[in-house]
Amino acid sequence: MRLFSKRLAKSVSPEMTVEVTESRGVRQLQLGTQAIQSAMRISRPWDLELAYTRAMMAFLLFRAGPEEVLMIGLGGGSLAKFIRKYRPQTRITAVEISPQVVAAARGHFFLPEDDAHLRVLIEDGAAYVPAHPASADVILLDGFDAGNQVESLAALDFYQACRRALKPGGVLVVNLWGRDPGFATWFSRLSAAFDGEVAWLPVMGKSNVIVFALAEGDGRARLARAEIDRLAKKWGLDFATFGRELRWADEAAPLLDKKR
């Protein structure tokens, strides 16, 4: 990949290496590995280039009109920009521990400056979430550091804090790597923290698995009521496929056994 891309920026600190590259009209963010954390097509900077980010938006099947979205992990800001475009009245708070990542998002991925509907905080999400109970309709959790899950953002007590941070009817959305040796542990912790009210969506042959943990036990009923055609028209995403491919925790045994 490096042979066909140009480097736009590289920032190295004791905690993290942040690199921005561009190839064939697509700009990419990497955090010390070849794994692509964020991607943006220059001609469509507000769209979601990566499949896993599109899948994370399937939370709309459960919570169609979020007023407050909390992001733990900013990346290039793709999800924040997308939500701003299609539902500008939503208030977004993005918590990112690395000032290097924030600088890359603002300097290279067109993330807007803060205003009444967007706040970017350089803080530790593991500390922020427990301090803000009942504050979010949706939490988008994408917590990776140099290719690994951040342990403090995948602990049972953190997932429990996420549940407390959700308002009634709220949804926690977690991006997991399907090939992560700790996948079964993270999934089991999520299921325990949310009393089994957990659904999952495979992406790209399970290279990513997006997990939806619901604060209340009515997920299947909400999915059945989802206005799929209206959502698809408003957001431009394939919600019909999301709905067909969505699975529940009690259907996860083969997925978990494979990871043991």
C-alpha positions as CSV (number, residue, x, y, z in Angstrom):
1,M,0.0,0.0,0.0
2,R,2.8,2.4,0.9
3,L,4.2,2.2,-2.7
4,F,1.0,3.8,-4.1
5,S,0.3,6.3,-1.4
6,K,1.9,9.6,-0.3
7,R,2.4,10.6,3.3
8,L,0.8,13.9,4.3
9,A,1.7,14.0,7.9
10,K,3.4,12.0,10.6
11,S,3.3,12.8,14.4
12,V,5.3,10.7,16.8
13,S,5.0,10.8,20.6
14,P,5.9,8.3,23.4
15,E,2.2,7.3,23.5
16,M,1.3,7.1,19.8
17,T,2.3,7.4,16.2
18,V,-0.3,9.2,14.0
19,E,0.2,9.0,10.2
20,V,-1.9,10.5,7.5
21,T,-1.6,9.1,3.9
22,E,-3.4,9.6,0.7
23,S,-3.9,7.3,-2.3
24,R,-6.2,7.4,-5.3
25,G,-8.4,10.2,-3.8
26,V,-8.8,8.6,-0.4
27,R,-7.1,10.0,2.7
28,Q,-6.3,7.6,5.5
29,L,-5.5,7.8,9.2
30,Q,-3.2,5.1,10.8
31,L,-2.2,4.8,14.4
32,G,1.2,3.1,14.4
33,T,0.2,0.1,12.3
34,Q,-1.0,-0.7,8.8
35,A,-4.6,-0.9,10.0
36,I,-6.7,1.9,8.7
37,Q,-8.4,3.8,11.5
38,S,-10.3,6.3,9.4
39,A,-10.6,7.0,5.7
40,M,-12.1,9.9,3.7
41,R,-12.7,10.2,0.0
42,I,-11.6,13.8,-0.8
43,S,-14.5,14.3,-3.3
44,R,-17.1,13.2,-0.6
45,P,-15.6,14.3,2.7
46,W,-18.9,14.0,4.7
47,D,-19.6,10.4,3.6
48,L,-18.6,7.2,5.4
49,E,-15.9,5.5,3.4
50,L,-15.3,2.5,5.6
51,A,-17.8,-0.3,5.9
52,Y,-17.5,-0.6,9.6
53,T,-18.4,3.0,10.1
54,R,-21.5,2.6,8.0
55,A,-22.4,-0.5,10.1
56,M,-22.1,1.5,13.3
57,M,-24.9,3.7,12.1
58,A,-27.2,0.8,12.3
59,F,-28.0,2.0,15.8
60,L,-30.6,4.1,14.1
61,L,-32.7,0.9,13.8
62,F,-33.0,1.1,17.6
63,R,-32.8,4.9,18.3
64,A,-33.8,6.8,15.2
65,G,-33.6,10.4,16.4
66,P,-30.8,10.8,18.9
67,E,-30.5,14.2,20.5
68,E,-27.2,13.5,22.3
69,V,-24.4,11.4,20.8
70,L,-21.2,10.6,22.8
71,M,-18.2,9.4,20.8
72,I,-15.3,7.7,22.7
73,G,-12.5,7.8,20.2
74,L,-12.5,10.4,17.4
75,G,-10.3,9.0,14.7
76,G,-10.7,11.2,11.6
77,G,-14.1,12.3,12.8
78,S,-16.0,10.5,10.0
79,L,-19.0,9.6,12.2
80,A,-19.2,13.1,13.7
81,K,-19.2,14.7,10.3
82,F,-21.8,12.3,8.9
83,I,-24.2,12.8,11.7
84,R,-23.8,16.6,11.5
85,K,-24.6,16.5,7.8
86,Y,-27.8,14.3,8.1
87,R,-29.0,15.4,11.5
88,P,-27.5,18.8,12.3
89,Q,-29.7,19.3,15.4
90,T,-28.0,16.3,17.2
91,R,-25.4,17.4,19.8
92,I,-22.2,15.5,19.5
93,T,-19.5,15.2,22.2
94,A,-16.3,13.5,21.1
95,V,-13.8,12.4,23.7
96,E,-10.3,11.7,22.4
97,I,-7.3,11.1,24.6
98,S,-4.7,12.0,21.9
99,P,-4.2,15.6,20.9
100,Q,-2.3,14.3,17.9
101,V,-5.5,12.5,16.6
102,V,-7.6,15.7,17.2
103,A,-5.0,17.7,15.2
104,A,-5.1,15.2,12.4
105,A,-8.9,15.2,12.2
106,R,-9.0,19.0,12.1
107,G,-6.0,19.5,9.9
108,H,-6.5,16.7,7.3
109,F,-10.1,15.3,7.6
110,F,-12.1,18.5,7.6
111,L,-13.6,18.1,11.0
112,P,-15.2,21.4,11.9
113,E,-14.3,23.5,14.9
114,D,-16.5,23.3,18.0
115,D,-19.8,25.0,18.0
116,A,-23.2,24.6,19.7
117,H,-23.6,21.1,18.3
118,L,-20.1,19.7,18.3
119,R,-17.6,19.5,21.2
120,V,-14.2,17.7,21.0
121,L,-12.7,17.1,24.4
122,I,-9.1,15.9,24.8
123,E,-9.8,13.6,27.8
124,D,-9.7,9.9,28.8
125,G,-13.0,8.3,27.9
126,A,-12.5,5.8,30.7
127,A,-12.8,8.7,33.2
128,Y,-15.3,10.8,31.3
129,V,-18.1,8.2,30.9
130,P,-18.5,7.3,34.6
131,A,-18.7,11.0,35.5
132,H,-21.6,11.7,33.1
133,P,-24.6,9.4,34.0
134,A,-27.8,9.6,31.9
135,S,-26.2,12.0,29.4
136,A,-26.3,10.3,26.0
137,D,-28.9,8.7,23.7
138,V,-26.1,6.9,21.8
139,I,-22.5,6.1,22.7
140,L,-20.2,5.3,19.8
141,L,-17.1,3.4,21.2
142,D,-14.2,2.9,18.9
143,G,-11.3,2.5,21.3
144,F,-8.1,1.2,19.7
145,D,-4.4,2.0,20.4
146,A,-1.8,0.7,17.9
147,G,-4.0,-2.1,16.7
148,N,-5.3,-3.3,20.1
149,Q,-8.4,-2.7,22.2
150,V,-7.7,-0.2,24.9
151,E,-8.2,-2.4,28.0
152,S,-9.7,0.4,30.1
153,L,-12.3,0.9,27.4
154,A,-13.2,-2.8,27.3
155,A,-13.4,-3.6,31.1
156,L,-16.6,-4.8,32.6
157,D,-16.9,-1.8,34.9
158,F,-16.4,0.5,32.0
159,Y,-19.2,-1.2,30.0
160,Q,-21.4,-0.9,33.1
161,A,-20.6,2.8,33.3
162,C,-21.6,3.1,29.7
163,R,-25.0,1.7,30.5
164,R,-25.4,4.2,33.3
165,A,-24.4,7.0,30.9
166,L,-27.2,6.1,28.6
167,K,-30.6,7.8,28.8
168,P,-33.7,5.6,28.7
169,G,-33.8,3.7,25.3
170,G,-30.1,4.4,24.8
171,V,-27.7,2.3,22.8
172,L,-24.0,1.6,23.2
173,V,-22.3,0.8,19.8
174,V,-18.9,-0.9,20.0
175,N,-16.5,-1.6,17.2
176,L,-14.6,-4.9,17.8
177,W,-12.1,-6.7,15.6
178,G,-13.4,-10.1,14.9
179,R,-9.9,-11.7,14.9
180,D,-8.9,-10.1,18.2
181,P,-7.8,-12.9,20.6
182,G,-9.8,-11.1,23.3
183,F,-12.9,-10.9,21.2
184,A,-14.8,-13.5,23.3
185,T,-13.9,-11.7,26.5
186,W,-15.0,-8.3,25.3
187,F,-18.3,-9.7,23.9
188,S,-19.0,-11.6,27.1
189,R,-18.4,-8.5,29.2
190,L,-20.8,-6.5,27.1
191,S,-23.4,-9.1,27.4
192,A,-23.0,-9.2,31.2
193,A,-23.1,-5.5,31.5
194,F,-26.3,-5.2,29.5
195,D,-28.1,-8.4,30.8
196,G,-27.8,-10.1,27.4
197,E,-29.6,-7.3,25.5
198,V,-26.9,-7.3,22.9
199,A,-27.0,-7.6,19.1
200,W,-24.1,-7.8,16.6
201,L,-23.5,-7.1,13.0
202,P,-20.6,-8.7,11.0
203,V,-18.6,-6.5,8.6
204,M,-16.4,-7.7,5.8
205,G,-16.4,-11.4,6.8
206,K,-16.3,-10.6,10.5
207,S,-13.0,-8.6,10.2
208,N,-15.0,-6.1,12.3
209,V,-18.0,-7.0,14.4
210,I,-20.2,-4.1,15.5
211,V,-22.0,-4.7,18.8
212,F,-25.1,-2.9,19.9
213,A,-25.9,-3.0,23.6
214,L,-29.3,-1.7,24.6
215,A,-29.9,-0.1,28.0
216,E,-33.4,-1.6,28.1
217,G,-34.7,-5.0,27.2
218,D,-36.9,-4.2,24.2
219,G,-34.4,-4.4,21.4
220,R,-36.2,-6.9,19.2
221,A,-39.5,-5.0,19.5
222,R,-37.7,-1.7,18.5
223,L,-36.1,-3.5,15.5
224,A,-39.4,-4.8,14.4
225,R,-40.9,-1.2,14.5
226,A,-37.9,0.4,12.6
227,E,-39.0,2.4,9.6
228,I,-36.3,0.9,7.3
229,D,-37.3,2.6,4.1
230,R,-37.5,6.1,5.7
231,L,-34.1,5.6,7.4
232,A,-32.6,4.5,4.1
233,K,-34.0,7.6,2.3
234,K,-32.9,10.0,5.0
235,W,-29.4,8.7,5.6
236,G,-28.5,7.0,2.3
237,L,-27.4,3.7,4.0
238,D,-28.5,0.1,3.4
239,F,-30.7,-0.5,6.5
240,A,-32.5,-3.4,4.9
241,T,-29.2,-5.3,4.8
242,F,-28.3,-4.2,8.4
243,G,-31.7,-5.5,9.6
244,R,-31.3,-8.9,7.8
245,E,-27.7,-9.5,9.0
246,L,-28.2,-8.4,12.6
247,R,-27.9,-11.2,15.1
248,W,-28.5,-11.4,18.9
249,A,-26.3,-12.5,21.8
250,D,-28.1,-15.9,21.9
251,E,-26.9,-16.5,18.3
252,A,-23.3,-15.7,19.0
253,A,-22.0,-19.1,20.2
254,P,-20.2,-20.0,17.0
255,L,-18.7,-16.6,16.8
256,L,-17.4,-16.8,20.4
257,D,-16.2,-20.4,20.2
258,K,-14.0,-19.5,17.2
259,K,-12.2,-16.9,19.2
260,R,-11.4,-19.1,22.2
